[in-house]
Structures are given as C-alpha cells and as structure tokens.
Amino acid sequence: MTSHTGANDSTNLPPATREGILRQIVERNMPASVADLSDLVRIPSVSWEAFDRSFVAQSADAVRGLLQATGAFESVEISQAVTPEGGLGQPAVLATRAARNGRPTVLLYAHHDVQPPGETADWDTDPYEPTVKGDRLYGRGASDDKAGVVSHVAAIRALVESTDNEFDLGLVVFIEGEEEFGSRSFSAFLEKHQDQLAADVIVVADSDNWNIDTPALTISLRGNVTFKLTVRTLEHASHSGMFGGAAPDAMLAAVRLLATLHGDDGAPAVEGLTSTTGVTPEYPEAQLATEAGFVEGVSSVGHGPILSRLWFQPAITITGIDAPSVANASNTLLPQVSVRISARIAPGQSASDAFTALERHVRSHTPFGAAVEISDVDLGDAFLVDTGGWAVREAKQAMRDGWGVDPVDTGIGGSIPFISDLARVFPEAQILVTGVEDPDTRAHSPNESQHLGVFKRAILSEALLLARLDAQTVASLSE
C-alpha cells in the first residue's frame, strides 16, 4: 500500500521530542476540538427510519468539512451504498491519503449518527445543546460516537501540524452514518470502496476505557441476536370478567414464555447458547452496582466472575413490549402481545447458531398452544482481537505515553457487528478497538456525556500512534 516517494524530516526527531511537540499541539487545540464536538452534537443525526434523514446528511457534510480543513487528504467524499432492502443507506464520509516510502496505511473508523434521545424530560439538559458541567460535556452523541469522530480529526490535525503536512503514513478515514441503525449498508459500502479502504491497521474508535484515568484496548466483543417476537392467543379482545380464568390471554402466554429464557439465578437457560473463558481483571459486585445504577437492595444476576458474565457469557434482555399502557388498560383479555428480544452472544459462537438455539427454545416452550411469530431478525457475530501483532504493541505504547499508565486489555459486553465484516474483507489487516467512553458515559441513555480529560488523552494517544507508525516502515514493524 505504498505510492510515490517523498521526504519526512520529522521522523528523524528523537521520540521524546516528537511526543513533546504533539502534546503541546493537542493541548493548544483542545478548545477547538471541544468546539468541533459541540457543533456536531447540535445536529440531531438519528439514523433510525422514523427520523429525518436530512440531519444525518447535514452531519456528514459537517464531518467532511472537518476532514477537509486538516489539509491532510488527497480526497474527501460523501458516499452512500445500497441496503439489503434495496434503498440507499445513510451518508458516510470517506477520506484518503496514500502512503509513501514503505509506511503503513491506517484506517480510522468512527460513526457520526446517534441514538434517539428518548424522553426529553429524562435529560437534565437539552440533548442537542452541548453543555459542559465540571469535566463532562453532555449531549446526545457527545461520546458515542461524535467524540470518536473528533478524536480522529484532532489526532490528524496534530500530525499535520507537527510535520508541516510532510508525513509518509497512509491515512484512510471512514465515518459511518448508520451504525446505530444496524450498519445496514456496511457490507455494500466495503465492496464499493474496497480498494480505497484497504489498510494495514484498522482503528475502530467506538469502545470505552477502564476508567477516566486508565485506557483500555478492547480485545473481545460479544455478538448480538435481536428479533421481534409476537405471541397471539385470541382472534380478538374479550371481556376479562366473562372469559378470564378459562381463555388464555396473550400477555399470560408471553410472560410464561419469556420466563423460560432465564434460570432462577437470572442466567440464560437456552440450550445451545455457549460461553467461553478468559482472564478478567478484578471487578467487585459493588462496582457493578454503582456503575450500572442498582436500586438499593438489588443483587446481580448470573454466575461466575462479574466480568466473565459481561464479556464471555451470553445474556438475554427484553428491550421493548407492545401492549396497552397502564393509563389505557381496559378490562379485556389481550389477543396479541409483541416484545423485542436482544441477546448478546459469547465469543466463539456464531450469531446464526445462537439464533437457531433461541428460535428452537421459543417454539418448544410456547404455552397453551399460542401462535408465535419471529420477525425483524438482526444478527452480528462476536469478535476476538489477535493481540500478537505489531499494531497492538504500538497502540499500547502510545496509550502508555498518552495516559501515563499501562492500558488494560478488556472485553466488551456490547457488540460492534461490522468488525467481523472488516475482518472478512481485509483478513490481513490488524484491528484495534479503542474509544473515548468511560463507565459513566451513559451512551444510548439520557444524560450521555463525554469526559473531557479522557477526550484529550484519547486524542493524544492516537496522535502518538500515528506518529509512531509514520516513523517506521511496514517491513521494520514486522521484524
């Protein structure tokens, strides 16, 4: 992945000197980086079907402007690919700069779309008016993942300024526009732009850190299986006084069925779902209770070490239900109830195998002969990072220098399904999963926020990583 030749005198600087220069640049540019992040947060770029697509387009245009302003790229474009349903996916931004003199090419990924804000009343501030309180910037997408976007921009800006834009490292930036809606056109986008996206290293900035003072490199991710389950017992609603006690209502059937998904300790009880094993840091239950927000008196579910449950075991959650609200409840037997089931799948099991196990369980445990329908199925495979390559070594050193402490290898209970697509299309690329979040970010929830100290250290670490790779050839890195 090399092209024309050129000189890069900055690579001759002693590492400590170059690190000091980058540190000064990142510090000096922090007000601009926070302002860039705030501007993106003000754009309500929700990628879900029911929301206005024009805001996602506006967000893509803003990201394109930020990347163009760095002056680093030979090409910056907005592109869309076709979804499996045949429509156009949300706009993504793609920027490229060819490598020179045998240097590696690095692909930097983040996404500019966001989750819906939920109920505004649940927020302490306007979700689309970025607000700084203490060390945190509040707003929807402030961390997930617009801080990831700006961390890439700021790191590139620091590299450009430290080298007078005379660096040899190849750069590709891919800022997706529909990660929060299942990355529906992701595979098609990879196929459409495969040559432009090809890289030696892929940095996915969409994960979290151990805490606000300790960076993390994510080395395992659970997969996901989600689907809509509809349970139907009656042709129409009936009077609960006249028929209750003999006619099975759909809510009763659904509750009985859903209860079979878990054992008495709250762990999944679906035959065919598998677990794996791995080393986990110490993580007491009291810390889980604090970070997850347990109500007083509530205990954890499942068995084994806490982090093993979160990283290496499956989980099943009912994330939504279609049924009358309490305020609108009438004295009738419900004929039909629908729920949304979200299952996290342990590394080592394919999402398709896990879905087969879940479907088999649902159909074999449905009570009273109720009719069940499974629809809107979405699958994403788990991922394990190969930690033996030179990219992990270089990233950990950059994190160590940027944060002042050793990084922690972590798993993530959540899922980034498209990473398996990246590994499939670019099997020779080394994949790094980093991020700007911390345990109190509250991504996807009301009062999402970005810790500004973490933001600065993430920018500096990425700038240091880019500088380290710019100073070495692929051949020397591989020795």
C-alpha positions as CSV (number, residue, x, y, z in Angstrom):
1,M,0.0,0.0,0.0
2,T,2.7,2.4,-0.9
3,S,2.8,5.0,-3.7
4,H,5.1,7.9,-4.6
5,T,8.2,8.8,-2.6
6,G,8.8,11.8,-0.5
7,A,10.8,13.1,2.4
8,N,9.7,13.3,6.0
9,D,12.2,15.0,8.2
10,S,10.0,14.9,11.3
11,T,10.6,11.1,11.6
12,N,14.3,11.9,12.4
13,L,13.3,13.7,15.6
14,P,14.0,11.9,18.8
15,P,10.8,10.2,20.0
16,A,10.7,12.3,23.2
17,T,10.9,15.5,21.2
18,R,8.2,14.5,18.8
19,E,6.0,13.4,21.7
20,G,6.5,16.7,23.4
21,I,5.6,18.6,20.2
22,L,2.4,16.5,19.8
23,R,1.5,17.0,23.4
24,Q,1.7,20.8,23.1
25,I,-0.3,20.8,19.9
26,V,-3.1,18.7,21.3
27,E,-3.3,20.9,24.4
28,R,-3.3,24.1,22.4
29,N,-6.0,22.7,20.1
30,M,-8.3,21.4,22.8
31,P,-10.7,24.5,22.8
32,A,-11.1,24.0,19.0
33,S,-11.6,20.2,19.5
34,V,-14.3,20.8,22.1
35,A,-16.0,23.4,19.8
36,D,-15.9,20.9,16.9
37,L,-17.5,18.3,19.1
38,S,-20.1,20.7,20.3
39,D,-21.0,21.7,16.8
40,L,-21.6,18.1,15.8
41,V,-23.7,17.4,18.9
42,R,-26.1,20.2,17.9
43,I,-27.0,18.2,14.8
44,P,-29.7,15.6,15.7
45,S,-28.3,12.9,13.3
46,V,-30.5,10.0,14.4
47,S,-30.2,7.3,11.7
48,W,-33.4,5.4,12.5
49,E,-36.1,5.0,9.9
50,A,-38.7,7.2,11.6
51,F,-36.3,10.2,11.9
52,D,-35.5,13.0,9.4
53,R,-32.6,11.8,7.1
54,S,-31.7,15.4,6.3
55,F,-30.0,15.8,9.7
56,V,-27.7,12.8,9.0
57,A,-26.8,14.4,5.7
58,Q,-26.1,17.7,7.5
59,S,-23.9,15.8,9.9
60,A,-22.0,14.1,7.1
61,D,-21.4,17.4,5.4
62,A,-20.0,18.8,8.7
63,V,-17.7,15.9,9.2
64,R,-16.5,16.3,5.6
65,G,-15.7,19.9,6.3
66,L,-13.7,19.0,9.4
67,L,-11.6,16.4,7.5
68,Q,-11.0,18.8,4.5
69,A,-9.9,21.5,6.9
70,T,-7.0,19.4,8.2
71,G,-5.4,19.6,4.7
72,A,-4.2,16.0,5.1
73,F,-6.2,14.3,2.4
74,E,-6.0,13.9,-1.4
75,S,-9.7,13.1,-1.5
76,V,-12.7,13.6,0.9
77,E,-16.1,12.5,-0.3
78,I,-19.6,11.6,1.0
79,S,-20.8,8.3,-0.3
80,Q,-23.8,6.0,0.2
81,A,-24.3,2.3,-0.5
82,V,-27.3,0.2,-1.1
83,T,-29.0,-1.6,1.8
84,P,-30.2,-5.2,1.6
85,E,-33.7,-3.9,1.2
86,G,-32.7,-2.0,-2.0
87,G,-32.7,1.5,-0.7
88,L,-29.8,3.9,-0.1
89,G,-28.0,3.8,3.2
90,Q,-27.2,6.8,5.2
91,P,-24.3,9.0,4.0
92,A,-20.8,8.2,5.2
93,V,-17.6,10.2,4.8
94,L,-14.5,8.7,3.2
95,A,-11.1,10.5,3.2
96,T,-7.9,9.0,1.7
97,R,-4.2,9.8,1.6
98,A,-1.7,7.3,0.0
99,A,1.3,6.0,1.9
100,R,4.8,6.8,0.9
101,N,8.2,5.3,1.4
102,G,7.0,1.9,2.6
103,R,5.0,3.3,5.5
104,P,1.8,1.5,6.6
105,T,-1.7,2.7,5.9
106,V,-4.1,3.3,8.8
107,L,-7.9,3.2,8.5
108,L,-9.6,5.3,11.2
109,Y,-13.3,4.4,11.8
110,A,-16.0,6.2,13.8
111,H,-19.7,7.0,13.2
112,H,-21.5,10.3,13.1
113,D,-25.0,9.0,13.6
114,V,-26.6,8.8,17.1
115,Q,-29.3,7.0,19.0
116,P,-32.7,8.7,19.5
117,P,-32.7,10.9,22.6
118,G,-35.6,9.2,24.3
119,E,-37.8,11.3,26.5
120,T,-36.5,14.9,26.8
121,A,-37.9,15.0,30.4
122,D,-35.4,12.4,31.4
123,W,-32.5,14.7,30.5
124,D,-31.0,17.3,32.8
125,T,-30.0,19.3,29.8
126,D,-31.2,19.7,26.2
127,P,-29.9,16.6,24.4
128,Y,-28.9,18.6,21.4
129,E,-27.5,21.6,23.2
130,P,-24.0,20.6,24.4
131,T,-23.5,21.6,28.0
132,V,-20.3,21.5,30.0
133,K,-20.7,20.6,33.7
134,G,-17.5,20.0,35.6
135,D,-15.2,17.8,33.5
136,R,-18.0,16.5,31.2
137,L,-19.7,17.6,28.1
138,Y,-23.4,16.5,28.0
139,G,-25.5,15.8,24.9
140,R,-26.7,13.0,22.6
141,G,-23.7,11.6,20.7
142,A,-21.3,13.7,22.8
143,S,-19.4,10.4,23.4
144,D,-21.0,7.8,21.2
145,D,-19.6,8.4,18.8
146,K,-19.1,12.1,17.8
147,A,-16.2,12.3,20.2
148,G,-14.7,9.3,18.3
149,V,-15.1,11.3,15.1
150,V,-13.4,14.4,16.5
151,S,-10.6,12.4,18.2
152,H,-9.7,11.2,14.7
153,V,-9.8,14.7,13.3
154,A,-7.8,16.2,16.2
155,A,-5.1,13.5,16.0
156,I,-4.7,14.0,12.3
157,R,-4.6,17.8,12.8
158,A,-1.8,17.3,15.4
159,L,0.1,15.0,13.0
160,V,-0.2,17.6,10.2
161,E,0.9,20.5,12.4
162,S,3.9,18.5,13.8
163,T,5.2,17.6,10.3
164,D,4.1,20.6,8.3
165,N,1.9,18.1,6.4
166,E,5.0,16.3,5.2
167,F,4.3,12.8,6.6
168,D,4.6,9.4,4.8
169,L,1.9,7.5,6.7
170,G,-1.1,6.4,4.6
171,L,-4.4,7.5,6.0
172,V,-8.0,6.4,5.4
173,V,-10.9,7.8,7.4
174,F,-14.3,6.2,7.3
175,I,-17.0,7.9,9.3
176,E,-20.2,5.8,9.0
177,G,-23.7,7.3,9.1
178,E,-25.9,4.3,10.3
179,E,-24.0,2.4,12.9
180,E,-26.8,3.0,15.4
181,F,-29.3,1.5,12.9
182,G,-27.5,-1.8,12.3
183,S,-25.0,-0.7,9.7
184,R,-27.4,-1.9,7.0
185,S,-25.3,-0.8,4.0
186,F,-21.9,-1.5,5.6
187,S,-21.1,-4.6,3.6
188,A,-22.1,-3.0,0.4
189,F,-20.0,0.1,1.3
190,L,-17.0,-2.1,1.9
191,E,-17.5,-3.8,-1.5
192,K,-18.0,-0.4,-3.2
193,H,-14.9,1.2,-1.7
194,Q,-12.7,-1.9,-1.0
195,D,-9.6,-0.5,-2.8
196,Q,-9.8,2.9,-1.0
197,L,-10.4,1.3,2.4
198,A,-7.6,-1.2,2.2
199,A,-5.2,-0.7,5.2
200,D,-2.5,-2.4,7.3
201,V,-4.2,-1.3,10.5
202,I,-7.8,-0.5,11.3
203,V,-8.6,1.6,14.4
204,V,-12.2,1.4,15.5
205,A,-12.9,4.3,17.9
206,D,-16.2,3.1,19.3
207,S,-15.5,1.5,22.6
208,D,-14.7,2.6,26.2
209,N,-11.9,2.8,28.7
210,W,-11.4,1.1,32.1
211,N,-12.0,4.4,33.9
212,I,-11.3,8.1,33.4
213,D,-7.6,7.6,34.4
214,T,-6.9,4.2,32.7
215,P,-7.1,3.5,29.0
216,A,-8.3,0.2,27.6
217,L,-7.8,-1.8,24.4
218,T,-10.8,-3.9,23.7
219,I,-9.8,-7.4,22.7
220,S,-13.2,-9.2,22.7
221,L,-16.7,-8.3,21.8
222,R,-19.9,-10.2,22.2
223,G,-22.1,-10.8,19.2
224,N,-25.8,-10.0,19.0
225,V,-29.1,-11.5,18.0
226,T,-32.2,-9.3,18.1
227,F,-35.7,-10.1,16.9
228,K,-39.4,-9.2,17.4
229,L,-41.5,-12.0,19.0
230,T,-45.3,-11.8,18.6
231,V,-47.5,-14.1,20.7
232,R,-51.1,-14.5,19.7
233,T,-53.8,-16.5,21.6
234,L,-57.2,-14.9,20.6
235,E,-58.8,-13.7,17.4
236,H,-60.0,-10.6,19.2
237,A,-60.0,-9.0,22.6
238,S,-62.6,-10.4,25.0
239,H,-64.1,-9.3,28.4
240,S,-61.8,-10.3,31.2
241,G,-64.6,-10.9,33.6
242,M,-66.6,-13.2,31.3
243,F,-63.7,-15.2,29.9
244,G,-60.8,-14.6,32.3
245,G,-59.7,-17.8,34.0
246,A,-60.5,-20.1,31.1
247,A,-59.4,-18.3,27.9
248,P,-55.7,-17.7,27.7
249,D,-54.7,-14.1,27.1
250,A,-51.6,-13.3,25.1
251,M,-49.9,-11.5,28.0
252,L,-50.1,-14.6,30.2
253,A,-48.7,-16.7,27.4
254,A,-45.9,-14.2,26.7
255,V,-44.9,-13.8,30.3
256,R,-44.8,-17.6,30.8
257,L,-42.7,-18.0,27.7
258,L,-40.3,-15.2,28.5
259,A,-39.8,-16.6,32.0
260,T,-38.3,-19.7,30.5
261,L,-35.4,-17.8,28.9
262,H,-33.7,-17.5,32.3
263,G,-32.9,-19.8,35.2
264,D,-33.5,-19.0,38.8
265,D,-30.3,-17.0,39.1
266,G,-31.1,-14.9,36.1
267,A,-28.6,-16.5,33.7
268,P,-29.8,-17.6,30.2
269,A,-31.4,-21.0,30.2
270,V,-31.5,-21.6,26.5
271,E,-30.0,-24.9,25.4
272,G,-27.4,-24.3,22.7
273,L,-26.1,-20.9,23.8
274,T,-22.5,-21.2,24.6
275,S,-19.9,-19.5,26.9
276,T,-16.2,-19.1,26.7
277,T,-13.4,-18.4,29.2
278,G,-10.8,-15.7,29.5
279,V,-8.7,-13.8,32.1
280,T,-10.6,-10.9,33.7
281,P,-9.4,-8.1,35.9
282,E,-10.8,-7.7,39.4
283,Y,-14.3,-6.1,39.3
284,P,-16.3,-6.4,42.6
285,E,-20.1,-6.5,42.7
286,A,-20.2,-3.2,44.5
287,Q,-18.5,-1.6,41.5
288,L,-21.1,-3.2,39.1
289,A,-23.9,-1.9,41.3
290,T,-22.5,1.6,41.3
291,E,-21.8,1.8,37.5
292,A,-25.0,0.1,36.4
293,G,-27.1,2.1,38.9
294,F,-28.6,-0.7,41.0
295,V,-31.6,0.3,43.2
296,E,-30.8,-0.3,46.8
297,G,-31.2,-4.0,47.8
298,V,-30.9,-5.3,44.2
299,S,-28.3,-8.1,43.6
300,S,-26.6,-9.2,40.4
301,V,-27.8,-12.0,38.1
302,G,-25.9,-14.9,36.6
303,H,-22.9,-16.8,38.0
304,G,-19.1,-16.7,37.8
305,P,-16.9,-13.7,38.0
306,I,-18.7,-10.5,37.1
307,L,-16.6,-9.6,34.1
308,S,-16.9,-13.2,32.8
309,R,-20.6,-12.7,32.8
310,L,-20.3,-9.5,30.9
311,W,-17.6,-10.5,28.4
312,F,-17.6,-14.3,27.9
313,Q,-21.2,-15.4,28.7
314,P,-24.4,-14.9,26.8
315,A,-27.2,-12.5,28.0
316,I,-30.8,-12.1,27.1
317,T,-32.8,-8.9,27.6
318,I,-36.4,-7.9,26.8
319,T,-35.8,-4.4,25.5
320,G,-39.4,-3.5,24.5
321,I,-43.0,-4.5,24.6
322,D,-46.1,-3.6,22.6
323,A,-49.1,-3.7,25.0
324,P,-51.6,-1.2,26.3
325,S,-50.2,1.3,28.8
326,V,-51.4,1.3,32.3
327,A,-53.3,4.5,31.7
328,N,-55.1,3.0,28.7
329,A,-55.7,-0.5,30.2
330,S,-59.2,-1.9,29.9
331,N,-60.8,-5.0,31.4
332,T,-60.0,-7.2,28.4
333,L,-58.0,-10.3,27.5
334,L,-55.3,-9.2,25.1
335,P,-55.3,-11.1,21.9
336,Q,-51.7,-10.3,20.9
337,V,-48.5,-9.1,22.5
338,S,-45.2,-8.3,20.9
339,V,-41.8,-8.0,22.5
340,R,-38.3,-7.2,21.3
341,I,-35.6,-9.7,22.4
342,S,-31.9,-8.7,22.4
343,A,-29.4,-11.5,23.1
344,R,-25.7,-11.0,23.5
345,I,-23.6,-13.9,22.2
346,A,-20.3,-15.1,23.7
347,P,-17.2,-15.0,21.5
348,G,-16.7,-18.4,19.8
349,Q,-20.3,-18.9,18.8
350,S,-21.8,-17.6,15.5
351,A,-24.8,-15.4,15.6
352,S,-26.7,-17.7,13.3
353,D,-26.1,-20.7,15.6
354,A,-27.3,-18.7,18.5
355,F,-30.4,-17.5,16.7
356,T,-31.2,-21.2,15.8
357,A,-31.0,-22.1,19.5
358,L,-33.2,-19.2,20.5
359,E,-35.8,-19.9,17.9
360,R,-35.9,-23.6,18.9
361,H,-36.3,-22.6,22.5
362,V,-39.2,-20.2,21.8
363,R,-41.1,-22.7,19.7
364,S,-40.6,-25.6,22.1
365,H,-41.6,-23.6,25.2
366,T,-44.6,-21.7,24.0
367,P,-47.5,-22.4,26.4
368,F,-51.2,-23.1,25.7
369,G,-50.7,-23.7,22.0
370,A,-50.2,-20.0,21.4
371,A,-49.2,-18.9,17.9
372,V,-45.8,-17.3,17.8
373,E,-44.1,-15.2,15.0
374,I,-40.5,-14.2,14.9
375,S,-39.6,-11.2,12.6
376,D,-37.2,-8.3,12.2
377,V,-34.2,-10.5,12.9
378,D,-30.8,-8.9,13.1
379,L,-27.5,-10.8,13.6
380,G,-24.0,-9.7,14.4
381,D,-21.0,-12.0,15.1
382,A,-18.7,-11.7,18.1
383,F,-15.1,-10.8,17.6
384,L,-11.7,-11.6,19.3
385,V,-8.7,-9.4,18.6
386,D,-5.4,-11.0,17.7
387,T,-3.1,-9.4,20.3
388,G,0.1,-10.8,18.8
389,G,0.7,-8.3,16.0
390,W,2.8,-5.2,15.9
391,A,-0.2,-2.9,15.8
392,V,-1.3,-3.9,19.4
393,R,2.3,-3.4,20.6
394,E,2.5,0.1,19.1
395,A,-1.0,1.1,20.3
396,K,-0.3,0.1,23.8
397,Q,2.9,2.1,23.9
398,A,1.1,5.1,22.5
399,M,-1.6,4.7,25.2
400,R,1.0,4.3,27.9
401,D,2.7,7.6,26.7
402,G,-0.6,9.4,26.3
403,W,-2.2,8.4,29.6
404,G,0.8,7.9,31.8
405,V,-0.3,4.4,32.9
406,D,-0.4,1.0,31.3
407,P,-3.6,0.2,29.3
408,V,-5.9,-2.6,30.4
409,D,-7.0,-5.4,28.0
410,T,-10.8,-5.6,28.2
411,G,-13.7,-7.3,26.8
412,I,-16.9,-5.5,26.0
413,G,-20.4,-6.9,26.7
414,G,-21.8,-4.9,23.8
415,S,-21.5,-5.6,20.2
416,I,-19.9,-4.0,17.1
417,P,-21.1,-6.5,14.5
418,F,-19.5,-4.8,11.5
419,I,-16.0,-5.6,12.8
420,S,-16.4,-9.1,11.6
421,D,-17.2,-7.7,8.2
422,L,-13.9,-5.7,8.3
423,A,-12.0,-8.9,9.2
424,R,-13.7,-10.8,6.4
425,V,-13.0,-8.2,3.7
426,F,-9.5,-7.3,5.0
427,P,-8.1,-10.5,6.5
428,E,-4.5,-9.2,6.6
429,A,-5.4,-6.0,8.4
430,Q,-4.7,-5.7,12.2
431,I,-7.8,-4.4,14.0
432,L,-7.6,-2.2,17.1
433,V,-10.7,-1.4,19.1
434,T,-10.3,1.8,21.1
435,G,-12.6,4.6,22.3
436,V,-13.4,7.7,24.2
437,E,-16.1,6.4,26.6
438,D,-15.8,5.6,30.3
439,P,-18.0,3.8,32.8
440,D,-20.1,7.0,33.4
441,T,-20.6,8.0,29.8
442,R,-24.2,6.6,29.7
443,A,-24.2,6.0,25.9
444,H,-27.6,5.4,24.5
445,S,-29.2,6.7,27.7
446,P,-30.4,10.1,28.9
447,N,-27.6,12.4,30.1
448,E,-25.0,10.9,27.9
449,S,-21.7,12.7,28.3
450,Q,-18.0,12.8,27.4
451,H,-15.3,13.2,30.0
452,L,-13.1,16.0,28.6
453,G,-9.9,14.6,30.2
454,V,-10.5,11.2,28.6
455,F,-11.2,13.0,25.3
456,K,-7.8,14.8,25.4
457,R,-5.9,11.7,26.4
458,A,-7.6,9.7,23.6
459,I,-6.6,12.4,21.1
460,L,-3.0,12.5,22.3
461,S,-2.7,8.7,22.3
462,E,-4.0,8.4,18.7
463,A,-1.7,11.2,17.6
464,L,1.2,9.4,19.2
465,L,0.2,6.2,17.5
466,L,0.1,7.8,14.1
467,A,3.5,9.4,14.7
468,R,5.0,6.1,15.7
469,L,3.7,4.4,12.6
470,D,4.8,7.3,10.4
471,A,8.3,6.8,11.7
472,Q,8.5,3.1,10.7
473,T,8.1,1.0,7.5
474,V,5.8,-2.0,7.3
475,A,8.9,-4.1,6.9
476,S,10.6,-2.8,10.1
477,L,7.4,-3.1,12.1
478,S,7.0,-6.7,11.1
479,E,10.6,-7.7,12.1
